[in-house]
Amino acid sequence: MKVKQEFGNTIYNDGTIAMKVKYIFEDVVSMMLFFKDEIWDGREPHDNNNWEVNRSQLTITCTTYVQALDHYKSLIEEGEEE
């Protein structure tokens, strides 16, 4: 399994931006076992995350909305360290 994190391009009127964590699998069996064991069985019913399982692309994506200014502040701090 590979994991990719990406952020949306839109800052919404409440000051949030979409943060997407994409889990990429090699086969449907490992994807569905991961979904059942790691996500579905242990998640809170109203955790403000949006989970999407794409069986044809073998991906699971979790979308969470985070404060945009916090995200951009971390980007600036990372840039200063380089």
C-alpha positions as CSV (number, residue, x, y, z in Angstrom):
1,M,0.0,0.0,0.0
2,K,1.1,3.5,-0.8
3,V,-0.1,6.7,0.8
4,K,-0.4,10.1,-0.8
5,Q,-1.5,13.3,0.8
6,E,-2.7,16.3,-1.2
7,F,-4.6,19.5,-0.6
8,G,-7.4,21.0,-2.6
9,N,-7.2,24.4,-4.4
10,T,-10.3,26.0,-2.9
11,I,-10.4,27.8,0.4
12,Y,-14.0,27.8,1.5
13,N,-15.9,30.7,3.2
14,D,-15.3,29.1,6.7
15,G,-11.5,29.2,6.1
16,T,-11.0,25.5,5.4
17,I,-9.3,23.6,2.7
18,A,-9.7,19.9,1.7
19,M,-7.0,17.6,2.8
20,K,-7.1,14.3,1.1
21,V,-5.2,11.2,2.2
22,K,-5.3,8.5,-0.6
23,Y,-4.4,4.9,0.2
24,I,-3.4,3.0,-3.0
25,F,-3.6,-0.8,-3.1
26,E,-2.4,-3.5,-5.4
27,D,-5.4,-5.7,-5.1
28,V,-9.1,-5.5,-4.1
29,V,-8.7,-8.1,-1.3
30,S,-6.1,-6.1,0.6
31,M,-8.0,-2.9,0.1
32,M,-11.2,-4.2,1.5
33,L,-9.5,-5.9,4.4
34,F,-7.8,-2.6,5.2
35,F,-11.1,-0.8,4.9
36,K,-12.9,-3.2,7.2
37,D,-10.2,-3.8,9.8
38,E,-8.5,-0.4,10.0
39,I,-11.2,2.1,9.1
40,W,-14.7,0.8,9.3
41,D,-14.5,-1.2,12.6
42,G,-12.7,1.5,14.5
43,R,-14.1,4.8,13.3
44,E,-16.4,7.1,15.1
45,P,-19.7,7.5,13.4
46,H,-19.6,11.3,13.1
47,D,-15.8,11.9,12.8
48,N,-16.2,14.6,10.1
49,N,-14.2,12.5,7.6
50,N,-15.5,11.6,4.2
51,W,-14.4,8.1,3.2
52,E,-14.5,7.1,-0.5
53,V,-13.6,3.6,-1.7
54,N,-13.0,3.3,-5.4
55,R,-13.0,-0.3,-6.3
56,S,-11.9,0.2,-10.0
57,Q,-8.9,2.4,-9.0
58,L,-8.1,0.4,-5.9
59,T,-8.0,3.4,-3.7
60,I,-9.5,4.6,-0.5
61,T,-9.6,8.4,0.0
62,C,-10.2,10.2,3.3
63,T,-11.2,13.8,2.9
64,T,-11.0,16.1,6.0
65,Y,-11.4,19.9,6.0
66,V,-8.6,21.7,7.8
67,Q,-7.9,25.3,8.5
68,A,-6.3,26.8,5.4
69,L,-4.1,29.2,7.2
70,D,-2.6,26.5,9.4
71,H,-1.8,24.5,6.2
72,Y,-0.1,27.4,4.5
73,K,1.8,28.3,7.7
74,S,3.3,24.8,7.8
75,L,4.3,25.1,4.1
76,I,6.1,28.4,4.9
77,E,7.9,26.9,7.9
78,E,8.9,23.8,5.9
79,G,10.3,26.1,3.2
80,E,12.4,28.1,5.8
81,E,14.0,24.8,6.9
82,E,15.3,23.9,3.5
